[in-house]
Amino acid sequence: MDPQNLAYALTQVAHNFGAVTVVAAPLYVVGAGRPARERLILWLVLTGWAVQFASGALFGLVSLHFYGQFPDIHGIAVAAVSVKVLCTITAVVLVVVSLRLRAARGDRRAALIWLALAALGVTALTAAAFLRWFS
């Protein structure tokens, strides 16, 4: 078994599970009408974004290890990475603010944050497709 392919595959597994989390968890809350364990779901979403960030960085480190350089990306791929990073930063800020504010149930601001988190997840996942095919 090729260690390089194994490293990329395992990194991709982590990245995929992070992607599922950052998209599905906010959509679940939006669809379920703010479940009782909302704070726990915020922690799950934060973990998903952390996995997305860490595994994204790991892709670059695997390339550095096996090729001696970071991936050579340009144009649309650079824009896609930038979008993914901006989505990650924005989502982490929204989750941390939500955890600190402990918004009251039924608060309109909390509902908007969940919609924003869902949109950020979908946007990052869409950017990932462009990154994959334009790099």
Contact map, one row per residue, 1 for C-alpha under 8 A:
111011000000000000000000000000000000000000000000000000000000000000000000000000000000000000000000000000000000000000000000000000000000000
111111000000000000000000000000000000000000000000000000000000000000000000000000000000000000000000000000000000000000000000000000000000000
111111100000000000000000000000000000000000000000000000000000000000000000000000000000000000000000000000000000000000000000000000000000000
011111110000000000000000000000000000000000000000000000000000010001000000000000000000000000000000000000000000000000000000000000000000000
111111111000000000000000000000000000000000000000000000000000000000000000000000000000000000000000000000000000000000000000000000000000000
111111111100000000000000000000000000000000000000000000000000000000000000000000000000000000000000000000000000000000000000000000000000000
001111111110000000000000000000000000000000000000000000000000010000000000000000000000000000000000000000000000000000000000000000000000000
000111111111000000000000000000000000000000000000000000000010010000000000000000000000000000000000000000000000000000000000000000000000000
000011111111100000000000000000000000000000000000000000000000000000000000000000000000000000000000000000000000000000000000000000000000000
000001111111110000000000000000000000000000000000000000000000000000000000000000000000000000000000000000000000000000000000000000000000000
000000111111111000000000000000000000000000000000000000100110000000000000000000000000000000000000000000000000000000000000000000000000000
000000011111111100000000000000000000000000000000000000100000000000000000000000000000000000000000000000000000000000000000000000000000000
000000001111111110000000000000000000000000000000000000000000000000000000000000000000000000000000000000000000000000000000000000000000000
000000000111111111000000000000000000000000000000001100100000000000000000000000000000000000000000000000000000000000000000000000000000000
000000000011111111100000000000000000000000000000001100110000000000000000000000000000000000000000000000000000000000000000000000000000000
000000000001111111110000000000000000000000000000000000000000000000000000000000000000000000000000000000000000000000000000000000000000000
000000000000111111111000000000000000000000000001000000000000000000000000000000000000000000000000000000000000000000000000000000000000000
000000000000011111111100000000000000000000000011111100000000000000000000000000000000000000000000000000000000000000000000000000000000000
000000000000001111111110000000000000000000000001100100000000000000000000000000000000000000000000000000000000000000000000100010000000000
000000000000000111111111100000000000000000000000000000000000000000000000000000000000000000000000000000000000000000000000000000000000000
000000000000000011111111100000000000000000011001000000000000000000000000000000000000000000000000000000000000000000000000000000000000000
000000000000000001111111110000000000000000001001100000000000000000000000000000000000000000000000000000000000000000001100100000000000000
000000000000000000111111111000000000000000000000000000000000000000000000000000000000000000000000000000000000000000001110110000000000000
000000000000000000011111111100000000000000000000000000000000000000000000000000000000000000000000000000000000000000000100000000000000000
000000000000000000011111111110000000000010011000000000000000000000000000000000000000000000000000000000000000000000000100000000000000000
000000000000000000000111111111000000000000001000000000000000000000000000000000000000000000000000000000000000000001101100000000000000000
000000000000000000000011111111100000000000000000000000000000000000000000000000000000000000000000000000000000000001100100000000000000000
000000000000000000000001111111110000000000000000000000000000000000000000000000000000000000000000000000000000000000000000000000000000000
000000000000000000000000111111111110010000000000000000000000000000000000000000000000000000000000000000000000000001000000000000000000000
000000000000000000000000011111111100000000000000000000000000000000000000000000000000000000000000000000000000001001100000000000000000000
000000000000000000000000001111111100000000000000000000000000000000000000000000000000000000000000000000000000000000000000000000000000000
000000000000000000000000000111111110000000000000000000000000000000000000000000000000000000000000000000000000000000000000000000000000000
000000000000000000000000000011111110000000000000000000000000000000000000000000000000000000000000000000000000000000000000000000000000000
000000000000000000000000000011111111010000000000000000000000000000000000000000000000000000000000000000001100001000000000000000000000000
000000000000000000000000000010011111110000000000000000000000000000000000000000000000000000000000000000000000000000000000000000000000000
000000000000000000000000000000000111110000000000000000000000000000000000000000000000000000000000000000000000000000000000000000000000000
000000000000000000000000000000000011111110000000000000000000000000000000000000000000000000000000000000000000000000000000000000000000000
000000000000000000000000000010000111111111000000000000000000000000000000000000000000000000000000000000000000000000000000000000000000000
000000000000000000000000000000000000111111100000000000000000000000000000000000000000000000000000001000000000000000000000000000000000000
000000000000000000000000000000000000111111110000000000000000000000000000000000000000000000000000000000000000000000000000000000000000000
000000000000000000000000100000000000111111111000000000000000000000000000000000000000000000000000000000000000000000000000000000000000000
000000000000000000000000000000000000011111111100000000000000000000000000000000000000000000000010011000000000000000000000000000000000000
000000000000000000000000000000000000001111111110000000000000000000000000000000000000000000000010000000000000000000000000000000000000000
000000000000000000001000100000000000000111111111000000000000000000000000000000000000000000000000000000000000000000000000000000000000000
000000000000000000001100110000000000000011111111100000000000000000000000000000000000000000000010000000000000000000000000000000000000000
000000000000000000000000000000000000000001111111110000000000000000000000000000000000000000110010000000000000000000000000000000000000000
000000000000000001000000000000000000000000111111111000000000000000000000000000000000000000000000000000000000000000000000000000000000000
000000000000000011101100000000000000000000011111111100000000000000000000000000000000000000000000000000000000000000000000000000000000000
000000000000000001100100000000000000000000001111111110000000000000000000000000000000000100110000000000000000000000000000000000000000000
000000000000000001000000000000000000000000000111111111000000000000000000000000000000000000000000000000000000000000000000000000000000000
000000000000011001000000000000000000000000000011111111100000000000000000000000000000000000000000000000000000000000000000000000000000000
000000000000011001100000000000000000000000000001111111110000000000000000000000000000000100000000000000000000000000000000000000000000000
000000000000000000000000000000000000000000000000111111111000000000000000000000000000100100000000000000000000000000000000000000000000000
000000000000000000000000000000000000000000000000011111111100000000000000000000000000000000000000000000000000000000000000000000000000000
000000000011011000000000000000000000000000000000001111111110000000000000000000000000000000000000000000000000000000000000000000000000000
000000000000001000000000000000000000000000000000000111111111000000000000000000000000000000000000000000000000000000000000000000000000000
000000000000000000000000000000000000000000000000000011111111100000000000000000000000000000000000000000000000000000000000000000000000000
000000000010000000000000000000000000000000000000000001111111110000000000000000000000000000000000000000000000000000000000000000000000000
000000010010000000000000000000000000000000000000000000111111111000000000000000000000000000000000000000000000000000000000000000000000000
000000000000000000000000000000000000000000000000000000011111111100000110000000000000000000000000000000000000000000000000000000000000000
000000000000000000000000000000000000000000000000000000001111111110000100000000000000000000000000000000000000000000000000000000000000000
000100110000000000000000000000000000000000000000000000000111111111000000000000000000000000000000000000000000000000000000000000000000000
000000000000000000000000000000000000000000000000000000000011111111111110000000000000000000000000000000000000000000000000000000000000000
000000000000000000000000000000000000000000000000000000000001111111111110000000000000000000000000000000000000000000000000000000000000000
000000000000000000000000000000000000000000000000000000000000111111111000000000000000000000000000000000000000000000000000000000000000000
000100000000000000000000000000000000000000000000000000000000011111110000000000000000000000000000000000000000000000000000000000000000000
000000000000000000000000000000000000000000000000000000000000001111111100000000000000000000000000000000000000000000000000000000000000000
000000000000000000000000000000000000000000000000000000000000001111111100000000000000000000000000000000000000000000000000000000000000000
000000000000000000000000000000000000000000000000000000000000001110111110000000000000000000000000000000000000000000000000000000000000000
000000000000000000000000000000000000000000000000000000000001101100111111000000000000000000000000000000000000000000000000000000000000000
000000000000000000000000000000000000000000000000000000000001001100001111100000000000000000000000000000000000000000000000000000000000000
000000000000000000000000000000000000000000000000000000000000000000000111110000000000000000000000000000000000000000000000000000000000001
000000000000000000000000000000000000000000000000000000000000000000000011111011000000000000000000000000000000000000000000000000000000001
000000000000000000000000000000000000000000000000000000000000000000000001111111000000000000000000000000000000000000000000000000000000001
000000000000000000000000000000000000000000000000000000000000000000000000111111100000000000000000000000000000000000000000000000000000000
000000000000000000000000000000000000000000000000000000000000000000000000011111110000000000000000000000000000000000000000000000000110011
000000000000000000000000000000000000000000000000000000000000000000000000111111111000000000000000000000000000000000000000000000000111011
000000000000000000000000000000000000000000000000000000000000000000000000111111111100000000000000000000000000000000000000000000000010000
000000000000000000000000000000000000000000000000000000000000000000000000001111111110000000000000000000000000000000000000000000000000000
000000000000000000000000000000000000000000000000000000000000000000000000000111111111000000000000000000000000000000000000000000110110000
000000000000000000000000000000000000000000000000000000000000000000000000000011111111100000000000000000000000000000000000000000110010000
000000000000000000000000000000000000000000000000000000000000000000000000000001111111110000000000000000000000000000000000000000000000000
000000000000000000000000000000000000000000000000000000000000000000000000000000111111111000000000000000000000000000000000001100100000000
000000000000000000000000000000000000000000000000000000000000000000000000000000011111111100000000000000000000000000000000001110110000000
000000000000000000000000000000000000000000000000000010000000000000000000000000001111111110000000000000000000000000000000000000000000000
000000000000000000000000000000000000000000000000000000000000000000000000000000000111111111000000000000000000000000000000000000000000000
000000000000000000000000000000000000000000000000000000000000000000000000000000000011111111100000000000000000000000000001101100000000000
000000000000000000000000000000000000000000000000100110000000000000000000000000000001111111110000000000000000000000000001000100000000000
000000000000000000000000000000000000000000000000000000000000000000000000000000000000111111111000000000000000000000000000000000000000000
000000000000000000000000000000000000000000000000000000000000000000000000000000000000011111111100000000000000000000000001000000000000000
000000000000000000000000000000000000000000000100100000000000000000000000000000000000001111111110000000000000000000001001000000000000000
000000000000000000000000000000000000000000000100100000000000000000000000000000000000000111111111000000000000000000000000000000000000000
000000000000000000000000000000000000000000000000000000000000000000000000000000000000000011111111100000000000000000000000000000000000000
000000000000000000000000000000000000000000000000000000000000000000000000000000000000000001111111110000000000000010001000000000000000000
000000000000000000000000000000000000000001101100000000000000000000000000000000000000000000111111111000000000000000000000000000000000000
000000000000000000000000000000000000000000000000000000000000000000000000000000000000000000011111111100000000000000000000000000000000000
000000000000000000000000000000000000000000000000000000000000000000000000000000000000000000001111111110000000000000000000000000000000000
000000000000000000000000000000000000000001000000000000000000000000000000000000000000000000000111111111100000010010000000000000000000000
000000000000000000000000000000000000001001000000000000000000000000000000000000000000000000000011111111000000000000000000000000000000000
000000000000000000000000000000000000000000000000000000000000000000000000000000000000000000000001111111000000000000000000000000000000000
000000000000000000000000000000000000000000000000000000000000000000000000000000000000000000000000111111100000000000000000000000000000000
000000000000000000000000000000000000000000000000000000000000000000000000000000000000000000000000011111110000000000000000000000000000000
000000000000000000000000000000000000000000000000000000000000000000000000000000000000000000000000010011111010110000000000000000000000000
000000000000000000000000000000000000000000000000000000000000000000000000000000000000000000000000000001111110000000000000000000000000000
000000000000000000000000000000000100000000000000000000000000000000000000000000000000000000000000000000111110010000000000000000000000000
000000000000000000000000000000000100000000000000000000000000000000000000000000000000000000000000000000011111011000000000000000000000000
000000000000000000000000000000000000000000000000000000000000000000000000000000000000000000000000000000111111111000000000000000000000000
000000000000000000000000000000000000000000000000000000000000000000000000000000000000000000000000000000000111111100000000000000000000000
000000000000000000000000000000000000000000000000000000000000000000000000000000000000000000000000000000100011111110000000000000000000000
000000000000000000000000000000000000000000000000000000000000000000000000000000000000000000000000010000101111111111000000000000000000000
000000000000000000000000000001000100000000000000000000000000000000000000000000000000000000000000000000000111111111100000000000000000000
000000000000000000000000000000000000000000000000000000000000000000000000000000000000000000000000000000000001111111110000000000000000000
000000000000000000000000000000000000000000000000000000000000000000000000000000000000000000000100010000000000111111111000000000000000000
000000000000000000000000011011000000000000000000000000000000000000000000000000000000000000000000000000000000011111111100000000000000000
000000000000000000000000011001000000000000000000000000000000000000000000000000000000000000000000000000000000001111111110000000000000000
000000000000000000000000000000000000000000000000000000000000000000000000000000000000000000000000000000000000000111111111000000000000000
000000000000000000000110010000000000000000000000000000000000000000000000000000000000000000100100000000000000000011111111100000000000000
000000000000000000000111111000000000000000000000000000000000000000000000000000000000000000000000000000000000000001111111110000000000000
000000000000000000000010000000000000000000000000000000000000000000000000000000000000000000000000000000000000000000111111111000000000000
000000000000000000000000000000000000000000000000000000000000000000000000000000000000001101100000000000000000000000011111111100000000000
000000000000000000100110000000000000000000000000000000000000000000000000000000000000001000000000000000000000000000001111111110000000000
000000000000000000000010000000000000000000000000000000000000000000000000000000000000000000000000000000000000000000000111111111000000000
000000000000000000000000000000000000000000000000000000000000000000000000000000000011001000000000000000000000000000000011111111100000000
000000000000000000000000000000000000000000000000000000000000000000000000000000000011001100000000000000000000000000000001111111110000000
000000000000000000100000000000000000000000000000000000000000000000000000000000000001000000000000000000000000000000000000111111111000000
000000000000000000000000000000000000000000000000000000000000000000000000000000000000000000000000000000000000000000000000011111111100000
000000000000000000000000000000000000000000000000000000000000000000000000000000011011000000000000000000000000000000000000001111111110000
000000000000000000000000000000000000000000000000000000000000000000000000000000011001000000000000000000000000000000000000000111111111000
000000000000000000000000000000000000000000000000000000000000000000000000000000000000000000000000000000000000000000000000000011111111100
000000000000000000000000000000000000000000000000000000000000000000000000000110010000000000000000000000000000000000000000000001111111110
000000000000000000000000000000000000000000000000000000000000000000000000000111011000000000000000000000000000000000000000000000111111111
000000000000000000000000000000000000000000000000000000000000000000000000000010000000000000000000000000000000000000000000000000011111111
000000000000000000000000000000000000000000000000000000000000000000000000000000000000000000000000000000000000000000000000000000001111111
000000000000000000000000000000000000000000000000000000000000000000000000000110000000000000000000000000000000000000000000000000000111111
000000000000000000000000000000000000000000000000000000000000000000000001110110000000000000000000000000000000000000000000000000000011111
